[in-house]
Structure formats: structure tokens, C-alpha cells
């Protein structure tokens, strides 16, 4: 959820955002462990626009596989 910080607001990374947009997320499980939260229904974290861009770029590199460097391909195989 995109929000505007009218007052100084601290995001999850510890940075303070003021008079800028920041993003607030609620997730049902911890992405690193796969476990649900113990004390509430969801985890809440926030990030700046730059942090969101960097996170999306890192995720795209992780999930987009480069088929040209795939060892399963041989010289006879072609990629369409």
C-alpha cells in the first residue's frame, strides 16, 4: 500500500521518511522461514521507493533464468 508521510515516519530499514511516499506491506508469513507470525495475523514492514526498486530488481534476477548459460543446452539445441 502506497502512503504519503506527512509527518516523519520511520521505515523498517531505520530510515526516516518525511513528505515523500513510502510503501507499507502486510504479509501472512515470513519469506525467509515460511512460518506465520506468533502474536498477530500478519507481519508489517515498510520501505522507501528506492528500497522497493532495489528489492524488485533483486527478485527479478533471482527468478529470471538465463537459458543461454544453462548447462543442459548443447550446441545442437536452439532457444526460440
N, C-alpha and C positions, 0 to 999 in steps of 0.2 A: 504494500500500500504506500503510495507516494504522499508524503506530508510536507508541509511547509513549517519551518522552525521560526515562529515569531519571537520566541524567547530563546535564550541559549539552551541548547539541548545536547546532552552527551550521547554519542552513539556507542555501539558495542566495542569498537576499537579503541575507545577512550578519547577520541577527538570531539571537539565542541563545534556544533553547527549552529549558525545564527543567521537569519534572513536568507536562508538557502533551502533547497529541497533535500530531503533525506528519505530513505526507504525503510519501512517497518514491516517485518516478516513474522509470521506465526507458523511454526512447523509442529507436526504431531509426533515427530521422532527425531532423535539425534542422528545426523547423517554419518558421523564417524563411528558410532557404536550400534546404531539401529535400534536403540531402546527408547521407549516412551518416557516422558517426564514423570517424576515421582510425586511432586507436590501440586501440579496443576494439569490442565488439559493439553497445554502446548508450551513450546519454548518460544520466547520472544527475542528477536535480535534486530538491530538496526544497522544501517550502513549509509555512507555518503554516495553520491552519484559516481565519483571516481572509483570507490571501492567496488561498487556494483559492476562497473565496466570491466575492471580487472578480474573479478570473480567469473563473469560470463565468458571472458576470453580464455581463462584457465580451463573452464568446463568444456568449452568448445574444442580446445586442443586435446583434452582427455578423451572425449567421445568421438571425435572425427579421426578415423584411422586412415593413414596414408597407405593406399593399396600398392603404390609403386615400390615401396620398401618391404613389402610382405615377402617373407622367405618362401611361402608356399607357391608363389608365382615362379614360373620358369621362363626361359626365353621364348618358348612357343606360345605361352599364354598372352592374351591381349586383354586390355581393360576397355570396355565400351563406355 
